[in-house]
Amino acid sequence: MRVFLAGTMWRTVGWRWCGKILLKAFASDDEDFRNLSGIFLVQAGLRTLPLLCEELENHRNVPLILMLIADIGDSTSKSLIVPYLNNDEPKIAEAARQAIRTLQVTSLLMD
C-alpha cells in the first residue's frame, strides 16, 4: 500500500520523500516491491533522474539504477550510462552495456 501511495504522489505532486520511498522499495529483496517501484519511478520520467543520479553518486544499486535510467530514455541518459561501460565490477559494466542497448532499441522504435 505504501508503495502505491508513494508512486502516485511522486508522479503527481513530485514530493521528494515519495521518490525516496520508491528508491528504498526498489532496493528491496522483494521482487514485487522492486518491480512496482521501478515502474513508478520510470513513469515519473525526468522527475526521477536527479534521484537516480544521487544513487549513482553514492554507489547504491548501480546496475539496477543504470537500467532505470535507460528505461526513462531521456536524451541525457546515455551520458549518465557511458562512464560505467568499463567499470571494474563486471555486473556494473554489463548493466551499462544492457542499458545502452535498451536506449538503442528505444531510439529505433521512436524513429
Backbone bond lengths (Angstrom), bond angles and torsions (degrees), N, CA, C in turn:
res aa  C-N    CA-C-N  psi(-1)  N-CA   C-N-CA  omega(-1)  CA-C   N-CA-C  phi
1 M - - - 1.448 - - 1.529 110.85 -
2 R 1.324 116.51 -42.11 1.469 121.09 -177.94 1.537 110.44 -63.04
3 V 1.328 117.50 -38.53 1.460 121.10 180.00 1.522 110.47 -66.14
4 F 1.338 117.25 -41.24 1.460 120.73 177.93 1.526 110.97 -61.37
5 L 1.303 116.15 -46.81 1.462 120.84 -179.50 1.529 110.60 -63.60
6 A 1.326 116.58 -46.36 1.464 120.31 179.40 1.528 110.36 -62.18
7 G 1.327 116.92 -41.09 1.463 120.50 179.46 1.512 112.37 -62.94
8 T 1.308 116.61 -42.96 1.458 121.15 179.20 1.529 110.55 -65.44
9 M 1.309 116.82 -45.10 1.460 120.86 -178.87 1.535 111.11 -68.32
10 W 1.314 117.27 -37.57 1.458 121.13 179.34 1.524 110.23 -63.22
11 R 1.327 116.64 -45.15 1.464 120.39 -178.40 1.522 112.64 -71.15
12 T 1.315 117.81 -36.03 1.458 119.55 -173.76 1.532 113.37 -91.65
13 V 1.305 117.31 -43.75 1.466 121.23 -173.97 1.532 111.93 -104.68
14 G 1.328 116.16 -30.58 1.458 120.43 178.28 1.511 115.28 80.72
15 W 1.314 116.62 22.73 1.464 118.96 178.27 1.521 109.71 -65.31
16 R 1.311 114.53 122.92 1.466 121.16 -175.27 1.528 112.81 -56.76
17 W 1.296 117.27 -39.14 1.472 119.80 -178.31 1.529 110.47 -63.50
18 C 1.333 117.37 -27.89 1.470 120.08 176.21 1.526 110.29 -69.81
19 G 1.323 116.08 -39.96 1.460 120.01 175.65 1.511 111.46 -62.52
20 K 1.333 115.98 -38.23 1.466 120.72 178.24 1.540 111.08 -64.91
21 I 1.323 116.53 -38.65 1.473 120.08 176.35 1.524 109.67 -61.24
22 L 1.337 115.73 -42.88 1.468 119.42 179.23 1.525 111.38 -64.31
23 L 1.332 117.35 -39.92 1.468 119.83 177.58 1.524 111.58 -64.42
24 K 1.320 116.16 -37.79 1.462 119.70 177.74 1.533 109.87 -64.84
25 A 1.320 116.87 -42.59 1.466 120.50 177.22 1.519 110.55 -65.53
26 F 1.333 117.21 -34.41 1.451 121.85 179.84 1.523 111.22 -66.02
27 A 1.325 117.08 -28.14 1.464 121.70 178.68 1.530 112.14 -87.29
28 S 1.308 116.74 0.58 1.463 122.35 -176.70 1.532 111.56 -67.67
29 D 1.321 115.14 156.84 1.465 120.68 172.69 1.521 111.21 -76.61
30 D 1.315 116.45 -15.30 1.464 121.79 -179.06 1.532 109.68 -79.97
31 E 1.319 115.99 113.92 1.466 121.04 -176.47 1.528 112.46 -60.63
32 D 1.323 116.90 -36.80 1.465 119.90 178.83 1.535 111.10 -63.35
33 F 1.325 116.80 -43.49 1.463 120.49 177.34 1.530 110.79 -62.80
34 R 1.343 115.45 -42.95 1.467 119.39 179.25 1.527 110.86 -60.55
35 N 1.314 116.78 -48.11 1.461 120.34 -178.08 1.519 111.90 -63.60
36 L 1.311 116.53 -47.49 1.456 121.02 -177.64 1.527 111.40 -64.64
37 S 1.310 116.84 -46.02 1.462 119.37 -179.78 1.528 110.53 -66.51
38 G 1.327 117.54 -37.05 1.456 121.09 176.79 1.521 111.65 -61.17
39 I 1.317 116.32 -41.71 1.467 120.80 177.50 1.521 110.48 -60.88
40 F 1.326 116.53 -47.35 1.462 120.27 179.63 1.527 112.04 -62.48
41 L 1.320 116.55 -40.92 1.458 120.00 -179.90 1.527 111.30 -64.61
42 V 1.320 116.96 -42.91 1.460 120.77 179.34 1.521 110.80 -68.08
43 Q 1.316 117.42 -41.05 1.465 120.43 179.92 1.529 111.99 -60.87
44 A 1.309 117.54 -29.34 1.462 120.72 179.01 1.528 111.71 -75.73
45 G 1.316 116.58 -11.77 1.458 121.73 172.96 1.512 114.65 60.74
46 L 1.328 115.38 -130.41 1.467 121.38 -173.58 1.517 113.45 -59.34
47 R 1.307 117.11 -26.25 1.465 120.75 178.17 1.532 110.44 -59.18
48 T 1.327 115.83 -29.19 1.464 120.75 -175.28 1.526 113.06 -82.82
49 L 1.323 117.82 -25.34 1.468 119.89 -174.00 1.525 114.66 -54.05
50 P 1.342 121.17 -43.63 1.475 118.55 179.08 1.537 112.90 -59.92
51 L 1.324 116.84 -37.50 1.470 119.16 177.87 1.528 110.89 -66.63
52 L 1.317 116.58 -39.73 1.464 120.36 179.79 1.528 110.59 -67.91
53 C 1.309 117.05 -37.21 1.472 120.43 176.24 1.529 110.81 -62.78
54 E 1.308 116.85 -39.45 1.471 120.50 176.23 1.525 110.78 -61.72
55 E 1.322 116.12 -41.08 1.469 119.62 178.59 1.528 110.21 -61.92
56 L 1.329 116.49 -42.18 1.464 119.81 177.77 1.515 111.08 -63.54
57 E 1.318 117.38 -44.53 1.468 121.28 -179.70 1.523 111.51 -60.57
58 N 1.317 116.45 -33.02 1.464 121.48 -179.35 1.528 112.44 -94.41
59 H 1.320 116.52 6.86 1.469 123.64 176.90 1.522 112.62 55.55
60 R 1.340 115.89 42.99 1.473 120.94 178.62 1.521 109.40 -107.58
61 N 1.311 115.68 125.67 1.467 122.38 175.01 1.528 112.66 51.37
62 V 1.303 117.19 40.87 1.460 121.62 -172.28 1.529 113.06 -54.49
63 P 1.343 120.41 -48.85 1.471 117.67 -179.10 1.534 113.18 -58.33
64 L 1.310 116.54 -42.86 1.470 119.90 -179.46 1.527 111.38 -69.66
65 I 1.310 116.51 -38.41 1.466 120.74 -179.91 1.530 110.14 -65.09
66 L 1.327 117.39 -39.50 1.466 120.11 177.91 1.528 111.15 -59.94
67 M 1.313 116.59 -39.87 1.468 119.73 179.31 1.531 111.12 -68.20
68 L 1.322 117.15 -37.37 1.467 119.40 176.65 1.523 110.83 -63.48
69 I 1.314 116.20 -41.66 1.465 119.94 178.72 1.528 109.68 -59.86
70 A 1.320 116.84 -43.58 1.467 120.23 178.83 1.518 110.84 -64.35
71 D 1.316 117.11 -38.89 1.464 119.99 -179.90 1.525 111.96 -65.60
72 I 1.317 117.15 -31.88 1.460 120.01 176.00 1.527 109.03 -67.93
73 G 1.339 116.43 -40.21 1.450 121.57 170.46 1.508 116.93 67.91
74 D 1.304 117.67 29.52 1.459 121.64 176.28 1.533 109.38 -73.01
75 S 1.323 116.65 162.47 1.463 120.90 -179.00 1.530 112.50 -62.47
76 T 1.318 117.82 -23.75 1.466 120.73 178.83 1.529 112.32 -85.88
77 S 1.309 116.79 -7.94 1.460 120.50 -175.25 1.518 113.02 -57.13
78 K 1.326 116.33 -45.31 1.463 119.36 -176.78 1.526 111.32 -60.77
79 S 1.332 116.61 -41.74 1.468 119.58 -178.82 1.528 111.87 -66.27
80 L 1.320 117.36 -24.22 1.466 120.84 176.91 1.530 111.69 -79.11
81 I 1.316 115.79 -28.10 1.469 121.36 -174.74 1.523 112.52 -89.17
82 V 1.326 117.57 -40.80 1.470 122.74 -173.27 1.528 113.47 -50.61
83 P 1.328 121.25 -41.80 1.471 119.48 -179.13 1.532 114.26 -59.56
84 Y 1.304 117.74 -16.08 1.468 120.78 -177.61 1.532 112.79 -95.56
85 L 1.332 117.37 -2.62 1.465 120.27 -176.66 1.522 113.31 -61.98
86 N 1.308 117.74 -33.40 1.467 121.41 -178.82 1.523 112.09 -111.09
87 N 1.320 115.78 30.95 1.457 120.60 -179.19 1.521 110.45 -63.91
88 D 1.315 116.38 148.24 1.470 121.32 179.53 1.525 112.59 -67.24
89 E 1.324 116.64 -24.99 1.461 119.76 178.32 1.526 108.85 -86.57
90 P 1.331 117.76 117.48 1.470 120.92 -176.73 1.533 113.89 -56.00
91 K 1.323 117.86 -36.45 1.464 120.14 -179.43 1.528 111.50 -65.38
92 I 1.305 115.20 -37.95 1.465 119.39 179.92 1.522 110.17 -70.97
93 A 1.329 117.19 -45.38 1.465 120.73 179.52 1.530 110.56 -61.39
94 E 1.312 117.67 -42.07 1.465 120.88 178.79 1.523 111.44 -66.27
95 A 1.317 117.02 -40.56 1.469 120.14 177.05 1.526 110.27 -61.86
96 A 1.320 116.87 -39.38 1.469 120.37 178.40 1.526 110.15 -64.17
97 R 1.333 117.66 -42.43 1.472 120.55 177.77 1.527 110.83 -62.64
98 Q 1.316 116.59 -43.13 1.467 119.94 177.93 1.526 111.15 -63.99
99 A 1.314 116.70 -39.59 1.463 121.06 179.76 1.534 110.42 -63.75
100 I 1.327 117.06 -41.58 1.471 120.86 177.75 1.527 109.98 -63.38
101 R 1.332 117.02 -41.86 1.481 120.02 177.17 1.524 110.52 -61.84
102 T 1.327 117.09 -40.49 1.455 120.71 177.67 1.521 110.54 -59.96
103 L 1.322 116.50 -44.45 1.469 120.25 178.37 1.533 111.53 -62.45
104 Q 1.336 116.12 -38.68 1.462 119.55 179.57 1.525 111.54 -65.72
105 V 1.321 116.07 -43.74 1.467 120.29 178.83 1.520 110.16 -63.44
106 T 1.326 115.94 -44.49 1.459 120.19 178.72 1.517 110.96 -59.40
107 S 1.336 115.92 -41.75 1.453 121.30 179.31 1.530 110.96 -62.91
108 L 1.322 116.82 -41.98 1.464 121.27 178.11 1.517 111.65 -62.96
109 L 1.314 116.01 -40.82 1.453 120.69 -179.34 1.528 112.27 -68.52
110 M 1.336 115.35 -29.78 1.457 120.21 -178.51 1.529 112.07 -78.93
111 D 1.340 117.02 -23.42 1.489 120.34 -178.85 1.507 112.78 -73.63
